[in-house]
Amino acid sequence: MELLILKDKLIMEECKRIARDHGLRFSDETIEYVTTNEDMIRLSPKGMIPTMYDYWVHDVYVLQDKGKYDLYPHNPYETVINTRPPLSFYNDNNPDWLNIMIFYHVIAHIDFFQNNVFFAKTWSDDFCGRALAHANVIKELRYEKGRWVDYVIEFARNMDNLVDFAGDLARPGETKTVSVAEAKFNYFFDEYLQEVVKVNTFRYVEELNRYNELAAKNDPATARNLFLAYVDQKFVDFALKFEKRIKTRKRVPGDVMEYVMEHSTKLNKAENDWMKHVIQIVRETSLYFQPQIRTKILNEGWASYWHEKLFLADPRLRTHEFDFSRINAGVVSLSRVGLNPYAVGLRMFKYLEAKADRGMLTYDFEKVGDYEARKAYDQKTGAGRQFIFDVRTYHADATAINQFIDQDFVNEFNLFVVGKRINKSRTAWEYYIKSRRAEDYKKKMLESLYHPPQIRVDQEITANSGALYLVHTFEGKELVREYIPNTMLGIEFLWGGKVILETHEIDVSSFEDMNREDLEKYFQEAEKVTLKWQKVRYTMQDRQLSREVMSTSVEKPA
Amino acid sequence: MNERNQHPLDPLSQQGRRPDLTPEQRASLERDRRGTVAQILAAEEGKGLYDHTDEFFFPNAGVPTMNIQTLDELLERDKQRAADGFPKKVILGKIASQGGKKAVIVPSVTEEKFYHDTRPKMPGQGGDEGGSGEGEEGEVIGESPIKEEQQGGGQGAGDQSGGEGHELDDSRALEIGKALTEKFNLPNIQQKGKKTALFRYTYELTDINRKFGQFLDKKRSLKNIIKTNLLLGTFTPDDVKFDKIVVSPVDLVYRIVSPEKEYESQAMVFFLRDYSGSMYGDPTEVVLSQHVLIYSWLLYQYQERVEKRFILHDTDAREVDNFVSYYRLNNGGGTNIASAYKLVNKIVETEDLAKDYNIYIFQGTDGDDWDSDGKESLPEIEKMLTYVNRMGITVVSRTPGQMNTQIEKYLDKSGLLKKSPHLLKMTALAETARNQDELIKSIRDLVE
């Protein structure tokens, strides 16, 4: 792994300058490495963070990927990580012209990392350095605790997808982005009015209107300051209460990992203190990756939008037009079946830019009812560019899909939901166009997004019984049953006692007795069966798992 | 510590530093970290102020080191897990190439967490996906047959489409076979001294002999002559005088005929798999995982002198010529186990295999058989028992061990298992059996 040679570094700097001219914003310093495929394979299990702690399972992934590489050689073009400064890795096989396209792609990713609000908690910190500190802590612990460190890493990772990312992001005063004025303002409406003064709804709305009036006449910051001046005058104890609130604020243990760390009697014994360090490391690492996984479509779409736009305008594209088209199409073309985040994200930005340019993302446009008038609507606002920059700043995949996927989008790009069913007469799986409705497409997209189960600790039962009582919010999905035993085994080890999980599962008894010998008949019969849900409780005690059904025929939530 | 040696990230790494490390541990740790700093400082010599770049701050931003390099070490770790009271985690999996020529075996580990299960729950329905392009709602845009010679859809077995001509990667399989024998203490066949090794002699001019022989090895001889003459002082490389060169008879090297022992394949293993509709999905996956391991183990036992044959059956049996077809094909029909037995007997007979090979037969089934009382199967099994070294039947079912599938019932009733306990073995596995322990236990049942 080597640094980019000077000639290429200068090209990168030139690309950065061009990107800045187009409005992208990012830190001055960036570091670029040239890597071999093997390096890439070694780095990928660590999320490309070179300094991440050693863990044997990562090594297994490397062995696995090497095996895969033997059979399916593939060359990842690049990767960039969200560190300060950002590091990016380029495959040593890339031709020069390709690297220029990739530089633009990487720069747009960096712009996304550093401006999208979901990354706010990563802005003040360099994760590469933090990961190195983590790695050293773990390395030192291994001298002392040997393989037990790896067990604790493993068990902590059993629940690292249950981190409360949203809660962590929303914790007041902890992000550097929230100014004191903002914190005061939020405190006034979120807590003070409701919990201290205990106003009724009418009074609450009255205060809100007062602010809205100010906001209509002033810019947001001024309006807020004017409003706070008024609050200080009218509510004499507000400043005092706010101070007190800041001081006494105790972090509510939000997610399962935090709860276990704070309340496990086992972990809170002095000799087990080191385990909490390890769990904290795993938790921080998981939190670090959360915004990335939740903005996959937008981030890749944004990078694709910019590499396409900037490279097409770059004179260095000349003579490589054909190569570029081929590679670019491979990255951003919509596939007949499947969801390609690059392709969908890119189209979303292009679509929104075009629409906003015509002034169609406004209330005024919504008031136009006539079909022809809507079709011809064009206010020539030129607001498109600003609009997509705002999308890159304020949206995650879920919110963008929810807000922007409409029938026009689905029609424009010929999108549809593909269904897969058995054709009994042909005994074949059949892929068919199930729906071209935006509603269905949106639902399908949302379903395919990263969405870990919502599992929280029932603090009351836990405090009373001593057993860690986990409740899985029922969303019409069951948990992967094969994983439950080992996941709970790990949690039991860290909790140091009985662990209970309450969840919902499909009652499969109706399928079990059916004869699978005759496929056609089997599928015919299966079609008549409706899925039944039951509420179940898993208990892990002394490394033994038991399951009991609490109630049957539970309604699936709408 | 000298200021210059202060590592920029020291303050960070002091978080969580243990005070109670021994000086040796501390020193070793320091060496690990300081090594990279020292290298950077060395590289820094002669650099000006503006030559410094950010890389200085990332001395460790190299490629992470691998601590575990071999499968052996991984399996060792797994053994330790069991000793510590935790379930084993390493699974030896297989990847088949697409249009390539091989399948490789790789270790894999599942990191279990609470995940939503997104697999389709209704039989006969696949998961929805996104798509794009022309077409009306309801229009079929493609299909993939589940009958006859096609991938089975869903996960795992039959999942990857691809061409013919794949093979198991024997070098990797050999490594696994070794691990199975040594780490998992699977029995060692050769110690039992079954049939003697089969080999034949071939004669080649490969042995060397001094002074006389069939062919003079000119190169070797010349080397010896030069050596001798250098010692005698009669040879100087810059000024060669041929009249002074002395040739000793001992320097002359000849090649002579030698008998070479050539081993012939010692074992022939038949893998039989039910690929009917009822085997679809999990049961198939379990059988295949087990068969891969058995093959690996035999390969090691017979030091690679193993030939393999693959038989698939539903109501009819057919031989396929490589592992990947064996691995991939699924069918939709009913089940007649005897068809496969008949085919094996026919192959053994027509190719006269019993004379030259140790024959092994391993069969994977879900126990269903249209021939429900074994009227057709049992005579065929008896025939096989006259020549096999071992026949192993694996029944994969929802209720393993309860002997309630057809094949289990009729085999039990026939008394064959008791009559030839050294030749015929049967084991049961759950449909969900995935971990190494369960699979290895079942193999042990079959081969011990």
Interface residues (C-beta under 8 A of the other chain):
Chain A: M1 L3 E29 I31 Y33 T35 D39 R42 L43 K46 P50 T51 M52 D54 W56 V57 H58 D59 V60 Y61 V62 L63 Q64 K66 G67 K68 D70 L71 Y72 P85 L87 C128 G129 R130 L132 A133 A135 N136 V137 K139 E140 L141 Y143 E144 R147 Y151 E154 R157 N158 M159 D160 N161 L162 H277 L334 S335 R336 V337 G338 L339 V344 F413 N414 L415 F416 V417 V418 G419 K420 R421 I422 N423 R426 T427 A428 W429 E430 Y431 Y432 I433 K434 S435 R436 Y441 K444 M445 E447 S448 H451 P452 P453 I455 H472 E475 K477 E478 L479 V480 R481 E482 Y483 I484 P485 N486 T487 L489 G490 L501 I506 F511 E512 R516 E517 D518 L519 Y522 F523 A526 E527 V529 L531 R543
Chain B: L9 L12 S13 Q15 G16 R17 R18 D20 L21 Q25 L29 D32 R33 T53 D54 E55 F57 F58 N60 A61 G62 V63 P64 T65 M66 N67 I68 L71 L74 R77 Q80 D84 G85 F86 P87 V90 G93 I95 A96 S97 Q98 G100 K102 A103 V104 I105 V106 P107 S108 V109 T110 E111 E112 K113 F114 Y115 H116 D117 T118 K121 M122 P123 G124 Q125 G126 G127 D128 E129 G130 G131 S132 G133 E134 G135 E136 E137 G138 E139 V140 I141 G142 E143 S144 P145 I146 K147 G153 S276 G277 S278 Y280 G332 G334 T335 D368 R398 T432 R434
